[in-house]
């Protein structure tokens, strides 16, 4: 189970680092060209904040568990990313972007798996 959790943690970290970096650094126009049409409805500051939250969550999924420094932050990072995905699902459904909502649902379930796994099944010591 520990290996499965690490695989999911790493996959989530990669996805959220890439997505977060794009949201934190690129212009709205560049993001829209890449298919992130939802950014039109939000202020750029909000998009940047979402990107920074995703980057910090990705780091939190890996570094505390890897280093053993404050390892309880790993499941908390997973919960934070799960909450972010709930917000993303609400946004996509309100815009009738159901494929985006489905992708966010998959990420939500993966984050909840990590949170439950690291709190209950195989806590990081």
Backbone as JSON, one array per atom type, in Angstrom:
{
  "sequence": "XXXXXXXXXXXXXXXXXXXXXXXXXXXXXXXXXXXXXXXXXXXXXXXXXXXXXXXXXXXXXXXXXXXXXXXXXXXXXXXXXXXXXXXXXXXXXXXXXXXXXXXXXXXXXXXXXXXXXXXXXXXXX",
  "N": [[0.83, -1.19, 0.0], [2.0, 1.17, 0.69], [3.68, 1.69, -1.48], [1.82, 2.1, -3.53], [0.59, 4.41, -2.57], [2.76, 6.2, -2.67], [3.16, 6.28, -5.45], [0.76, 7.47, -6.34], [0.96, 9.9, -4.96], [3.23, 11.02, -6.2], [2.37, 11.19, -8.88], [0.19, 12.97, -8.57], [1.6, 15.19, -7.58], [3.2, 15.87, -9.79], [1.22, 16.55, -11.7], [-0.07, 18.72, -10.39], [2.06, 20.47, -9.97], [2.77, 21.15, -12.62], [0.33, 22.24, -13.62], [-0.12, 24.24, -11.72], [2.17, 25.83, -12.02], [1.77, 26.84, -14.58], [-0.58, 28.37, -14.19], [0.35, 30.21, -12.36], [2.25, 31.69, -13.68], [1.72, 32.35, -16.39], [0.11, 34.45, -18.89], [-3.38, 35.41, -19.07], [-4.31, 35.17, -21.68], [-2.5, 33.34, -22.82], [-3.11, 31.09, -21.29], [-5.77, 30.66, -22.04], [-5.42, 30.03, -24.72], [-4.32, 27.54, -24.37], [-6.45, 26.07, -23.66], [-7.68, 26.6, -21.23], [-10.3, 27.89, -20.7], [-11.89, 28.77, -18.62], [-10.53, 30.69, -17.16], [-11.21, 33.15, -18.05], [-13.39, 34.09, -16.64], [-12.46, 34.81, -14.14], [-10.58, 36.98, -11.94], [-7.16, 37.83, -12.69], [-5.49, 37.7, -10.47], [-6.78, 35.86, -8.81], [-6.52, 33.54, -10.31], [-3.75, 33.29, -10.3], [-3.38, 32.87, -7.55], [-4.65, 30.39, -7.2], [-2.88, 28.85, -8.7], [-0.51, 29.08, -7.16], [-1.35, 27.87, -4.78], [-1.73, 25.28, -5.75], [0.92, 24.6, -6.44], [2.19, 24.72, -3.93], [0.71, 22.72, -2.64], [1.49, 20.49, -4.15], [4.22, 20.34, -3.51], [3.92, 19.87, -0.8], [2.85, 17.31, -0.83], [5.02, 15.67, -1.27], [7.62, 16.48, -0.12], [7.48, 16.65, 2.89], [6.89, 13.94, 3.58], [9.01, 12.64, 2.36], [11.33, 13.72, 3.52], [10.84, 13.39, 6.21], [10.42, 15.47, 7.87], [8.09, 17.13, 9.66], [5.98, 15.24, 8.83], [3.22, 14.93, 8.94], [2.18, 16.91, 7.43], [1.88, 16.01, 4.84], [-0.61, 14.42, 4.42], [-2.3, 16.55, 5.01], [-1.73, 18.36, 2.97], [-2.77, 16.9, 0.87], [-5.48, 16.97, 1.54], [-5.91, 19.73, 1.3], [-5.52, 20.03, -1.48], [-7.61, 18.43, -2.36], [-9.8, 19.96, -1.5], [-9.38, 22.16, -3.13], [-9.92, 20.97, -5.59], [-12.62, 20.43, -5.28], [-13.65, 23.02, -5.38], [-12.89, 23.58, -8.02], [-14.44, 21.73, -9.44], [-17.01, 22.69, -8.9], [-16.82, 25.18, -10.18], [-16.4, 24.38, -12.89], [-18.75, 22.88, -13.42], [-20.66, 24.88, -13.1], [-20.1, 26.36, -15.34], [-20.81, 24.64, -17.27], [-18.87, 22.89, -18.2], [-18.27, 19.95, -18.44], [-16.38, 17.92, -18.92], [-14.05, 18.97, -17.84], [-14.84, 19.02, -15.17], [-15.02, 16.29, -14.66], [-12.36, 15.47, -14.91], [-11.31, 16.9, -12.75], [-12.68, 15.62, -10.71], [-11.51, 13.08, -10.75], [-8.9, 13.77, -9.92], [-9.58, 14.75, -7.4], [-10.49, 12.39, -6.12], [-8.11, 10.93, -6.13], [-6.52, 12.55, -4.47], [-7.98, 12.35, -2.08], [-7.61, 9.64, -1.59], [-4.84, 9.62, -1.02], [-4.84, 11.26, 1.28], [-6.44, 9.75, 3.1], [-4.97, 7.37, 3.06], [-2.47, 8.21, 4.09], [-3.17, 9.21, 6.57], [-4.46, 7.06, 7.82], [-4.07, 4.35, 6.74], [-1.25, 3.88, 6.01], [0.52, 5.64, 7.74], [2.86, 8.33, 7.51], [5.92, 8.17, 9.07]],
  "CA": [[0.0, 0.0, 0.0], [2.91, 2.31, 0.74], [4.15, 1.96, -2.85], [0.68, 2.68, -4.26], [0.44, 5.79, -2.09], [3.85, 7.01, -3.24], [2.9, 6.47, -6.88], [-0.3, 8.46, -6.48], [1.51, 11.17, -4.51], [4.13, 11.54, -7.23], [1.54, 11.58, -10.03], [-0.52, 14.2, -8.2], [2.57, 16.28, -7.48], [3.57, 16.27, -11.15], [0.08, 17.24, -12.31], [-0.32, 20.0, -9.75], [3.2, 21.37, -10.25], [2.66, 21.65, -13.99], [-0.85, 23.1, -13.72], [0.09, 25.4, -10.87], [3.19, 26.7, -12.61], [1.15, 27.54, -15.71], [-1.5, 29.38, -13.67], [1.08, 31.22, -11.6], [3.24, 32.45, -14.47], [1.34, 32.73, -17.75], [-0.97, 35.42, -19.07], [-4.69, 34.82, -19.32], [-4.4, 34.84, -23.1], [-1.74, 32.1, -23.04], [-3.85, 29.98, -20.69], [-6.95, 30.42, -22.87], [-4.93, 29.33, -25.91], [-4.04, 26.15, -23.99], [-7.7, 25.4, -23.34], [-8.21, 26.95, -19.91], [-11.26, 28.96, -20.96], [-12.49, 29.22, -17.38], [-9.81, 31.82, -16.56], [-11.86, 34.39, -18.49], [-14.35, 34.53, -15.64], [-11.83, 35.1, -12.85], [-9.48, 37.94, -11.98], [-5.85, 37.2, -12.82], [-4.97, 37.43, -9.12], [-7.37, 34.62, -8.31], [-5.89, 32.45, -11.06], [-2.38, 33.16, -9.76], [-3.49, 32.28, -6.22], [-4.92, 28.97, -7.4], [-1.63, 28.25, -9.14], [0.42, 29.01, -6.03], [-1.89, 26.84, -3.89], [-1.43, 23.98, -6.35], [2.36, 24.35, -6.31], [2.47, 24.41, -2.52], [0.14, 21.4, -2.36], [2.36, 19.47, -4.78], [5.42, 20.23, -2.67], [3.5, 19.25, 0.46], [2.61, 15.87, -1.02], [6.26, 14.91, -1.39], [8.75, 16.82, 0.76], [7.4, 16.22, 4.3], [6.98, 12.48, 3.68], [10.34, 12.22, 1.9], [12.37, 14.15, 4.46], [10.5, 13.05, 7.59], [10.23, 16.72, 8.61], [6.65, 17.42, 9.73], [5.33, 14.36, 7.85], [1.76, 15.08, 8.99], [1.77, 17.88, 6.42], [1.56, 15.32, 3.58], [-2.05, 14.24, 4.25], [-2.96, 17.86, 5.0], [-1.59, 18.89, 1.61], [-3.73, 16.16, 0.05], [-6.81, 17.53, 1.85], [-5.96, 21.04, 0.67], [-5.72, 19.84, -2.93], [-8.98, 17.91, -2.54], [-10.7, 21.11, -1.39], [-9.18, 22.94, -4.35], [-10.62, 20.27, -6.66], [-14.07, 20.64, -5.08], [-13.91, 24.34, -5.97], [-12.75, 23.48, -9.48], [-15.62, 21.02, -9.94], [-18.13, 23.63, -8.84], [-16.61, 26.16, -11.24], [-16.61, 23.76, -14.2], [-20.16, 22.53, -13.58], [-21.41, 26.13, -13.3], [-19.82, 26.81, -16.71], [-21.21, 23.51, -18.13], [-17.64, 22.26, -18.72], [-18.36, 18.69, -17.7], [-15.13, 17.16, -19.03], [-13.15, 19.54, -16.82], [-15.32, 18.57, -13.86], [-14.68, 14.87, -14.51], [-10.9, 15.41, -14.64], [-11.12, 17.36, -11.38], [-13.19, 14.57, -9.83], [-10.46, 12.05, -10.66], [-7.84, 14.31, -9.05], [-10.15, 14.79, -6.05], [-10.46, 11.04, -5.56], [-6.7, 10.57, -5.88], [-6.07, 13.3, -3.29], [-8.62, 11.75, -0.91], [-6.91, 8.37, -1.36], [-3.59, 9.94, -0.34], [-5.14, 11.75, 2.63], [-6.86, 8.61, 3.92], [-3.84, 6.46, 3.16], [-1.4, 8.72, 4.94], [-3.68, 9.39, 7.93], [-4.99, 5.84, 8.42], [-3.52, 3.07, 6.28], [0.21, 3.84, 6.13], [0.98, 6.98, 8.11], [4.29, 8.62, 7.34], [6.5, 8.32, 10.42]],
  "C": [[0.88, 1.26, 0.0], [3.38, 2.69, -0.67], [3.03, 2.61, -3.67], [0.48, 4.14, -3.85], [1.53, 6.69, -2.67], [3.63, 7.27, -4.73], [1.85, 7.54, -7.09], [0.19, 9.84, -6.04], [2.38, 11.81, -5.59], [3.34, 12.0, -8.45], [0.8, 12.88, -9.75], [0.43, 15.4, -8.16], [2.97, 16.77, -8.87], [2.45, 17.07, -11.8], [-0.1, 18.63, -11.72], [0.84, 20.97, -9.91], [3.08, 21.97, -11.64], [1.49, 22.63, -14.12], [-0.66, 24.38, -12.91], [1.1, 26.37, -11.45], [2.6, 27.49, -13.77], [0.24, 28.67, -15.2], [-0.77, 30.51, -12.97], [1.96, 32.12, -12.47], [2.75, 32.96, -15.82], [0.22, 33.75, -17.78], [-2.28, 34.68, -19.29], [-4.81, 34.36, -20.77], [-3.68, 33.52, -23.4], [-2.49, 30.9, -22.47], [-5.09, 29.64, -21.52], [-6.56, 29.67, -24.14], [-4.67, 27.86, -25.62], [-5.29, 25.43, -23.51], [-8.28, 25.7, -21.97], [-9.17, 28.14, -20.04], [-11.86, 29.54, -19.69], [-11.78, 30.43, -16.77], [-10.42, 33.15, -16.98], [-12.76, 34.97, -17.4], [-13.77, 34.9, -14.29], [-10.78, 36.2, -13.0], [-8.13, 37.21, -12.04], [-5.26, 36.86, -11.45], [-5.52, 36.14, -8.53], [-6.75, 33.41, -9.01], [-4.48, 32.22, -10.54], [-2.41, 32.49, -8.38], [-3.76, 30.79, -6.31], [-3.64, 28.25, -7.81], [-0.64, 28.08, -8.0], [-0.04, 27.95, -5.03], [-1.57, 25.45, -4.44], [0.05, 23.63, -6.25], [2.71, 23.96, -4.88], [1.91, 23.04, -2.13], [0.99, 20.29, -2.93], [3.63, 19.26, -3.96], [5.09, 19.52, -1.37], [3.2, 17.77, 0.35], [3.89, 15.06, -0.92], [7.26, 15.22, -0.27], [8.59, 16.39, 2.22], [7.54, 14.71, 4.46], [8.38, 12.0, 3.33], [11.41, 12.54, 2.93], [12.11, 13.72, 5.9], [10.33, 14.29, 8.46], [8.76, 17.1, 8.52], [5.85, 16.56, 8.75], [3.81, 14.44, 7.86], [1.26, 16.12, 7.99], [1.38, 17.22, 5.09], [0.06, 15.05, 3.44], [-2.82, 15.56, 4.29], [-2.86, 18.53, 3.64], [-2.58, 18.2, 0.68], [-5.15, 16.67, 0.3], [-6.96, 18.91, 1.22], [-6.19, 20.96, -0.83], [-7.11, 19.29, -3.23], [-9.99, 19.06, -2.46], [-10.59, 22.01, -2.62], [-9.93, 22.29, -5.51], [-12.14, 20.38, -6.5], [-14.46, 22.0, -5.66], [-13.84, 24.31, -7.48], [-13.96, 22.77, -10.09], [-16.82, 21.95, -9.97], [-18.02, 24.66, -9.96], [-16.93, 25.57, -12.62], [-18.08, 23.39, -14.43], [-20.98, 23.8, -13.82], [-21.22, 26.68, -14.71], [-20.2, 25.73, -17.75], [-20.01, 22.89, -18.86], [-17.47, 20.91, -18.01], [-17.1, 17.84, -17.81], [-14.1, 17.66, -18.02], [-13.54, 19.08, -15.43], [-14.95, 17.1, -13.62], [-13.18, 14.71, -14.21], [-10.62, 15.85, -13.2], [-11.62, 16.34, -10.37], [-12.16, 13.45, -9.67], [-9.33, 12.52, -9.74], [-8.31, 14.4, -7.6], [-10.08, 13.43, -5.4], [-9.04, 10.57, -5.26], [-6.18, 11.28, -4.62], [-6.7, 12.73, -2.02], [-8.0, 10.39, -0.57], [-5.6, 8.61, -0.6], [-3.85, 10.39, 1.1], [-5.52, 10.59, 3.56], [-5.7, 7.64, 4.13], [-2.78, 6.92, 4.12], [-1.86, 9.04, 6.37], [-3.95, 8.05, 8.6], [-4.21, 4.59, 8.03], [-2.02, 2.92, 6.5], [0.7, 5.24, 6.48], [2.48, 7.13, 7.91], [4.86, 8.89, 8.72], [7.56, 9.38, 10.46]]
}
